[in-house]
Amino acid sequence: MFNGDMSAVGTMARTWILFFQQLATAPDTPTQYDKATFGLAIGGALTVGQNVCPLYLVQWAGTIVQATAQWKTPSAGNAAHIDILRTRPAAGTSPASTVSIFGATIGGTPLVMPPAVTAEQTVTTFANPAVQPGDYLTVNVLQVGATAAGGDLVIVLQIELT
């Protein structure tokens, strides 16, 4: 591999430099995602309320790009309305702020789960999609079915990391 006088060392070093330069200019890596999963009324009936399941603490900066929800036991009589709130804790002189990811105000246009439908419901448009480390997401139930509340609802948020 080397001559007795080590003249190949310079060629070998140059080869590694070229390799690492190409590695640095390789095509962009695939988009990475995080997922926040919420289970509501697992094994029971959905009820109207705030913070109806454990919160999700955001670990990385990103943008919410999709919310997918599916019932095991759908509501009857009325659609269920679910709101997901993003709370940004106070920092420095900025006070804490809470907004709905779906609308400009809390209780804005929520995630709607139609009655008697078990098919996945997907939302891809959000009024407040940006999240950053330290934010947390909570779930409020604004309305349940009139004759059957519904239960075993799972919501998954897909967050594109930035």
N, C-alpha and C positions, 0 to 999 in steps of 0.2 A: 504494500500500500504506500509506503514512504520510501524515497530514495535514502541512501545512507546520509546524505547531507540535509535531509528534511525539506527539500524544495517543494514537495507536494503539500506542505502545511498551508501555504498561502492559497493554493487552489481549493483546498478543502474548506478553509475558512470562508472563502468567497462563495462557495456552494451553499453553505449554511446561511449566509447573509441573504442570498437570493431566495432561498426557501422561506425564510421568515418574512421577507418583503412580500412574497406572493401570498403567504398566509394572512398577512395584515390587509391585503387588498382583495381577499376572497369575497364572494358575494355575501350580502347581508345574511345573518343567521335567521332562521325561521322566527316568526313572531311568537313570543312567549305569553302565556296566559296564566292567570290565577283564577280559582273558582271559589265562590262563597256559597255554601249550601245551608239552607234553612229548612227545618222540619217543623211544620205547624200541625197541631192537634193530632199527633201520632198516637193512634189507638183510642182516640176520643173525638169529640165534636168541636169544631171551630167556634170560637167565641169572639165577640167584638172586644178589642182592648189594645193597649199599647205595650210594646216590648213583649210580644207573645211567645218569643223563643229566645234562646241565647244570642247575644250580639256577635257580630263578626268584626274582629280587629284587623284593620288593613295593615299589611306588612310592607307593601311596595307601592310606588307611585304607578298610576295607570288610569285607564278609561274603561268604564263599564260599557260593554258593547252588546250584551245580550242578557235578557232575563228569560228563563224558561221555567214554567210551572206545570205541575201535573197532579191531579187528584187520584187517590185510590177510591175515595167515596165522595162523589160530587154533591154539591148543594142542590136543593130543589126549591122551586118557587121564585127565588131571586138569585142573581149572580152574587158571588162573593167579591168584595173589593179589598185589595191588599195594597198597602203603601210601604215603601222601604225608605227609611230616612238615613241620610249621611250626616253624622255629627263630626264637626272639626273642633277639637278642644281649643281652649284659649291658648294663645302663644304671644308672649311679649305684651304689647298693648292691644292686640286684637282679641276681642271677646270670642267666646265659643259661639258657633253657629250651627244650626240644624236646618237642613233643607230636604225636601222630597227629591229622590232621584227622578221621579216621573213628572213633577210639576214644580212651578216656581214657589208655590206655597204648600205647606204641609196639608195633606188631604187633597192635593190637586188631582190630576187625572191619574187614577191608580191602575194597578194591574187588575184586570177584570177576569174572573173565572166564571164562565157562563154556567148556568144551572144545567144539571143532567148531562154534562159533557165531561168525559174522562180524557179526551185528547189533549196533548201538550198545547199550551198557550205560550207564544213567544213574543217578546217585545224587543225591538232593536233601536228605538228612538227614546232618548232620555234628555230631560231638561238640564240635569246636573250630573253628568257622568264622571267627572274627574274625582279621583281619590288620591290620597297621599298617606304615607306612613303616619300612624297615630289616629287617623280617622276611624270611626266605627260605624257599622251599619246595623240598624235595628228594624224590626218589622212591626207594623201596626195593622190590625184588621179593622176596617171601617164598616163593613157590612157583611152579613152572612145570609144564607138562604132562609126564606120565610117559613117553609114547611120542613126542611131538613138543612141544618147548618153546613154540612159537609165535613170531611175530616181526612186525615192522612194526606196533607198537602205538602209537596216538596217544591222548593224554589231554588234554582241554581243561577247565580249571577256569574257571567264570564267577564273577566277583567283583563283587558289587553295591557300588558306591562309596558311602561315607557322608560 
